[in-house]
Amino acid sequence: MQNSLIKELKSLYTGEGFSSVMFFLIWLYCCFNHEYQAIAVSFHVAFPLITLCFMLAVGAFFWKLMYDVVKKRGKMHMTIEQQRLFILFKRVSIVLIMICSMLFIYALMAGEQYFMISAFLLCFAIVEYINYFHIRLSYLTPREFGALLKHRRLRRSHLNRIMHEEVID
């Protein structure tokens, strides 16, 4: 059980971290490639992409913390400093998503090109925000998905549960 949890947590933090870095590197590549430069430097595309990278990096950081705790055979708790840091991440995420939403509305009203890419990135960032800070949206195994259908209610995300439990020091 412990080994499978360690493998899952390692997979989560490496996957989220890799995604964050790769999205950013692809964006940088597009910024310097004349073929894609117009898309990459469009503020209503660049800002949601950077927001998404931030969200994925937050997820990678959380799963890495949990991986380190489980590897040391500890219980998954956060210190007060870690809780405050993730509350700050949550607030920053909300502000970034609000800015992205305003940029998307502006792009839509101004008839800017590439607003569908902007919409996709904004939706992806919102889904990641909900998945990390509110309710769990990913149910990986058939058993988890079956429990979701049976009980007809979504579970709070792991980060949400840990952020709001008793603090240890």
N, C-alpha and C positions, 0 to 999 in steps of 0.2 A: 504493500500500500504506500509506504513512505517513498520508495523508489519511483513508483508511477506518478506520484504527486510531484516529486522533484523534476521528473522528466517533463511533465505537463507545464510546470511553472517555468522551466528553462525554455521550453518551446514558446510559451507566451511572451516572455521578455525578449527573447531573441527575434521572434517574428515581428513584434511591435516595433522594436528598435530598428531592425533591418528595414521595415516598411518606411519608417520615418526618415531614415537616412537616404534610402533609395528615391523616395518621392522628391526630397530636396535636391539630390544630385541630378535627377532627371530634369527638374526645373532649371537648375543651373546650366545644364547642357543646352536646354532649349533657349535660355537667355543669350547664349553665345553662338547659336546656330541660326544662320540667316533665314532658314526655311521655317523655323518655329518661333522666331524671336518676337514676332507681333503678338502671338498668343501669350508667351511667357511674360512679357513685360506689361501686358494689360493688367492694370491694378486690380480689376474685379476678378481676375483669374489668379494672379500671384498671391494676393492676400488670403483668399480661402485655402490655397495650397499650403502656404506657410502655417496657417491656423491648423490645418489637418496634420501637418508635420509635428506641430507642438502637441496636439492631442495624442498622437501616437507615441511621442516621446514621454509624455506623462504616464501613459499606460505601461510603456516599457520600464520606466523607473519604478512604478508601483509593483509590477510583477517581479522585478529584480529584488526589491526589498523583501517581498514575500518568499522568494526563492532562497535568499540568504537566511531568513528566519527558519524556514523548514529544514534547510540543509544542516543547521545547528540543532535541529530537533526541538525548536522552541514553538510556542503557540503564536499564532498570527495576531499580534497586537501592534499598535502604533504608539510611539512616544508622543508627548504633547507637541513637540517640535515638528514631528512628521505630520501630525494631524493638522497643525496650523499651515504647514507647507502645502498640503493637499487642498485645504480650504482656499488658500491663495490661488493654487492652480485652477480650482473650480471657478473662482471669481474672474480670473484672467480669461479663462475659456469662454465664459458668458459674454464678457466684453468683446472678445475677438469675434465671436459668432454674431453679436449684434452689429459690429462694424461690417462684417462680411455680408450680412443681410441688407444693410443700407447700400453697400456697394453693388450688390446684385440688383436691388430695386432701381438704383440709378442707371445701371447698365441696361436694364430692361426698358426703362422709360426713354433713355437716350438712344436706343436702337444700336447699342454697341455690338460689335461682333463677339462671338465666342461666349455668349451669355449662357449657353447650355453647358459648357465646360464649367463655368462658374457655378451653375445650379448643382451640377453633380458633386463638385468639391464641397460646396456648402452643405448639401444633404449628407455627404459622407462624414463631415466634421460634426454635424448635429447628431448623427447616429452614434458616432464614437463618444461624444459627450454624454448622451443618454446611457450608453452601455457602461461607461466608467463610473459616472457619478449618480445614477439613479436606478435604473432597472437593467437586469441582465438580458441582453438581446441574443446572445450566442448560446445555443444548446447543442453541444457537440455530439453527444452520444444518443442513440435511439432511446435509451432508458430515460435520459434527462428530458428529451422531447416528449416522450410518452407521459411523464409526470406533469409536464406543462399542460398537455391536452387534458389529462385526467382532472387535475385540480383547477384548471382554467384561470390560473393567475400567474403573473410573471413574478420572478424572484428579484429582490433587491440585489444590486450588483455587489460584488465582494468588497470593492473599495468603499461603497456607500455604507455597508454594514460595519466595516472596520473604523471608518471615520467617525461614526456616531456611537461607538461603544465606549465603555469606561476607559479612561486613559491610564497607562502605566508610566512610571518613570524609572 
